Every structure is written in structure tokens, then in C-alpha cells.
């Protein structure tokens, strides 16, 4: 049998302060269809500059102040060679319809640390981790309100996806530590920068076709 590397990850329960959970869970956002997913992007850079679509900028700063050191420490544990590349944090609210299934994927190289915090409801489908892009050896991280899952992507060990549970819409905070220096990330991971650039250029178009066909 062929051995494969299981994605290194950190799971933290009760990750956010209760006031942040209450605030994020009560956001009034666009209603979605059962077969739809919508992402609301919010970010704050290392100089404190904020771009927000749905989270109050002052609350976003408080969440950043509360979580940033923890996230940096996790990145130091999982991929310490990437920590110096950090430039900004993404805080994305993602609503997933109860019947929607996101394709199996690995994250873009600009994500130094990928994180998800489960917000509501009390029960749903967690994040599913796979051996490869074909979906072999699925391993689901159990959904628990205010549980956070973190990992640092690699080419071969970070295949994952998520989906609704067929009963309720899925509501999460995706919290990522980001960089624009993807060339440096490719060097650290030992992958071809030009191939990655081409792949990431093509992927959005393939994904649009995927949505139209399926």
C-alpha cells in the first residue's frame, strides 16, 4: 500500500469570545437558495487598514486583536517558514445552502494559514479532509459551534471540501492569514511558480463551468 501524508491541523474549541459569536451569528445577510453558496469578504492588514462588506470595522478590529496572536502561533507550529510572509487577515462569512456541495480542492498558495470557525446552526456538516483530489479516505472534522479548524496548505496533503447537511444552511467564519508573495510560498513548498500561476488562472473558469453543468 502507498503511504500518504495526513494534513497537519489544529482544532480549537470555544475559539471566539461569546460576544463575537453572538454578533456574527446575528448578521442579517441575503437569503440564499438551498443549492447556493455566498461569501462576504472582510479583511484587515498588518497596519490596521480595514475593508469590510458585512462586519462592522470596529468589531473586525476587536476580533483581529483577539485572534491574531493565536493564529500566528499556529502558523509558527504548522509552517514556521511562512510566518514572515504574512501581510493581512481575511475574515469571510460564508453561507452555504443546505443542499450545496463545494468541490474538493486545495487552497490557493496565497493562504498561509487557513481557518474556519463553525458559527451556526448547532449541528451541520463539518470540514471533510481527503487523501487526494479524487475524494479517497474522507475524514470529517465534526461540526461544533465555535470550534475552529486550522491548517497550512500543501500541494499534496490539504485536499478538502464542505457541504450543507441537507437540513439546514451552514454558516461559518473563514479566517485566513494571507500574503501576496506567492512566489516565495512556491519556493518554500518546492513547487513551480509558473505552473501555479497558470493553474490558478484557469481554475476559476473551470469552476464556473462546473457550476453551470452541475
C-alpha positions as CSV (number, residue, x, y, z in Angstrom):
1,X,0.0,0.0,0.0
2,X,1.1,3.6,-0.7
3,X,1.5,5.8,2.3
4,X,0.1,9.3,2.2
5,X,0.6,12.3,4.5
6,X,-2.4,13.3,6.5
7,X,-2.9,17.0,6.7
8,X,-1.5,18.6,9.8
9,X,-4.2,20.6,11.6
10,X,-5.2,22.3,14.8
11,X,-8.6,22.1,16.3
12,X,-9.6,24.6,19.0
13,X,-13.0,24.6,20.8
14,X,-14.5,27.8,22.1
15,X,-12.3,29.8,19.8
16,X,-14.1,33.1,19.7
17,X,-15.4,35.2,22.6
18,X,-19.1,34.7,23.1
19,X,-19.8,38.3,22.2
20,X,-18.2,37.8,18.7
21,X,-20.1,34.6,18.2
22,X,-23.4,36.3,19.0
23,X,-22.6,39.3,16.8
24,X,-21.5,37.2,13.8
25,X,-24.4,34.7,14.1
26,X,-26.9,37.6,14.1
27,X,-25.7,39.3,10.9
28,X,-28.6,40.0,8.6
29,X,-27.4,38.8,5.2
30,X,-29.0,37.9,1.8
31,X,-31.2,34.8,1.9
32,X,-29.7,32.0,-0.2
33,X,-31.1,29.1,-2.2
34,X,-30.6,25.6,-1.0
35,X,-28.2,24.9,-3.8
36,X,-26.2,28.2,-3.4
37,X,-23.1,29.5,-1.5
38,X,-22.3,33.1,-0.8
39,X,-19.1,34.6,0.6
40,X,-18.8,38.0,2.3
41,X,-15.2,39.2,2.3
42,X,-13.7,41.3,5.1
43,X,-10.0,42.0,5.6
44,X,-7.6,43.8,7.8
45,X,-3.9,44.3,7.0
46,X,-1.0,44.3,9.4
47,X,-1.2,48.2,9.6
48,X,-4.8,48.1,10.7
49,X,-6.4,49.1,7.5
50,X,-9.9,47.6,7.0
51,X,-12.0,46.6,4.0
52,X,-15.4,45.3,5.1
53,X,-18.6,44.1,3.4
54,X,-20.7,42.9,6.3
55,X,-18.7,43.1,9.6
56,X,-18.5,46.4,11.5
57,X,-15.0,47.7,11.1
58,X,-14.5,48.4,14.8
59,X,-15.7,44.9,15.7
60,X,-13.5,43.4,13.0
61,X,-10.5,45.1,14.6
62,X,-11.5,43.7,18.0
63,X,-11.8,40.2,16.5
64,X,-8.4,40.6,14.9
65,X,-6.8,41.7,18.2
66,X,-8.4,38.8,20.0
67,X,-7.4,36.1,17.4
68,X,-4.2,37.2,15.7
69,X,-1.6,36.1,18.1
70,X,-3.2,32.7,18.4
71,X,-3.3,32.3,14.6
72,X,0.3,33.4,14.2
73,X,1.4,30.9,16.8
74,X,-0.5,28.1,15.0
75,X,1.2,29.1,11.7
76,X,4.5,29.0,13.6
77,X,3.8,25.4,14.6
78,X,2.5,24.2,11.2
79,X,4.6,26.1,8.7
80,X,7.1,28.4,10.5
81,X,9.0,29.3,7.3
82,X,5.8,31.0,6.0
83,X,5.2,33.3,9.0
84,X,7.4,36.2,7.8
85,X,5.3,36.4,4.6
86,X,2.1,37.5,6.5
87,X,0.5,40.7,5.2
88,X,-3.2,40.6,6.0
89,X,-6.1,38.7,7.5
90,X,-9.2,37.6,5.7
91,X,-12.4,37.2,7.8
92,X,-15.0,35.8,5.4
93,X,-18.6,35.0,6.3
94,X,-19.7,32.1,4.2
95,X,-23.3,30.9,3.9
96,X,-23.8,27.5,2.4
97,X,-27.3,26.3,1.3
98,X,-28.5,23.1,2.9
99,X,-28.1,21.1,-0.4
100,X,-24.9,22.8,-1.7
101,X,-21.6,20.8,-2.1
102,X,-18.4,22.7,-2.7
103,X,-15.9,20.8,-4.9
104,X,-12.9,19.0,-3.4
105,X,-9.9,21.5,-3.6
106,X,-6.7,22.7,-2.0
107,X,-6.4,26.3,-1.0
108,X,-4.6,28.9,-3.1
109,X,-0.9,29.5,-2.3
110,X,-1.7,33.0,-1.0
111,X,-3.3,31.4,2.1
112,X,-0.5,30.9,4.7
113,X,-2.9,29.6,7.3
114,X,-6.5,28.5,6.5
115,X,-9.1,28.5,9.3
116,X,-12.8,28.0,9.7
117,X,-14.9,28.7,12.7
118,X,-18.3,27.0,12.8
119,X,-21.0,29.6,13.8
120,X,-24.5,28.1,13.3
121,X,-26.6,26.1,13.5
122,X,-25.8,23.8,16.4
123,X,-25.5,20.8,14.1
124,X,-24.3,20.6,10.5
125,X,-21.6,19.1,8.3
126,X,-18.0,19.9,9.3
127,X,-15.0,20.2,7.0
128,X,-14.1,17.0,5.1
129,X,-10.4,16.2,4.5
130,X,-9.3,13.7,1.8
131,X,-6.3,11.8,0.8
132,X,-6.4,13.3,-2.7
133,X,-8.5,15.2,-5.2
134,X,-10.4,12.1,-6.1
135,X,-12.0,12.0,-2.6
136,X,-10.3,9.0,-1.2
137,X,-10.2,8.3,2.6
138,X,-12.7,11.1,3.7
139,X,-12.3,12.3,7.3
140,X,-14.9,14.7,8.6
141,X,-14.0,17.2,11.3
142,X,-17.1,17.1,13.5
143,X,-19.2,20.3,13.5
144,X,-19.4,22.0,16.8
145,X,-20.5,25.6,17.4
146,X,-17.4,27.9,18.0
147,X,-15.0,25.1,17.0
148,X,-12.1,26.3,14.9
149,X,-10.1,24.2,12.4
150,X,-6.7,25.5,11.1
151,X,-4.2,24.1,8.6
152,X,-1.5,25.4,6.3
153,X,-1.9,24.2,2.8
154,X,0.5,22.0,0.9
155,X,0.3,20.6,-2.7
156,X,-0.3,17.0,-1.6
157,X,-1.9,16.9,1.8
158,X,-4.6,19.6,2.1
159,X,-7.5,18.4,-0.1
160,X,-10.8,19.2,1.5
161,X,-14.4,20.4,0.9
162,X,-17.6,21.3,2.7
163,X,-21.3,21.0,2.2
164,X,-24.7,21.5,3.7
165,X,-26.2,18.7,5.6
166,X,-29.5,18.6,3.6
167,X,-31.5,20.0,6.5
168,X,-30.1,23.5,7.5
169,X,-28.0,26.2,5.9
170,X,-24.3,26.2,7.0
171,X,-22.9,29.5,8.5
172,X,-19.2,29.9,9.2
173,X,-16.4,32.4,9.6
174,X,-13.4,31.6,7.4
175,X,-10.3,33.2,9.0
176,X,-7.1,33.1,6.9
177,X,-3.6,34.6,7.3
178,X,-2.7,35.9,3.8
179,X,0.2,37.0,1.6
180,X,0.6,38.4,-1.9
181,X,4.1,36.9,-2.2
182,X,3.0,33.7,-3.8
183,X,6.4,33.3,-5.5
184,X,8.0,33.0,-2.0
185,X,5.4,30.4,-0.9
186,X,6.1,28.3,-4.0
187,X,9.8,28.4,-3.2
188,X,9.2,27.3,0.3
189,X,6.9,24.4,-0.8
190,X,9.2,23.4,-3.7
191,X,6.7,23.9,-6.4
192,X,6.9,25.6,-9.8
193,X,5.6,29.2,-9.6
194,X,4.7,29.5,-13.3
195,X,2.7,26.3,-13.2
196,X,0.8,27.5,-10.1
197,X,0.1,30.9,-11.8
198,X,-1.3,29.1,-14.8
199,X,-3.3,26.7,-12.6
200,X,-4.9,29.5,-10.5
201,X,-5.7,31.5,-13.6
202,X,-7.5,28.5,-15.2
203,X,-9.3,27.2,-12.1
204,X,-11.9,30.0,-11.8
205,X,-13.1,29.4,-15.3
206,X,-13.3,25.6,-14.8
207,X,-15.3,26.3,-11.6
208,X,-17.8,28.4,-13.4
209,X,-18.3,25.6,-16.0
210,X,-18.7,23.2,-13.1
211,X,-21.5,25.3,-11.6
212,X,-23.3,25.6,-14.9
213,X,-23.1,21.9,-15.7
214,X,-23.9,20.5,-12.3
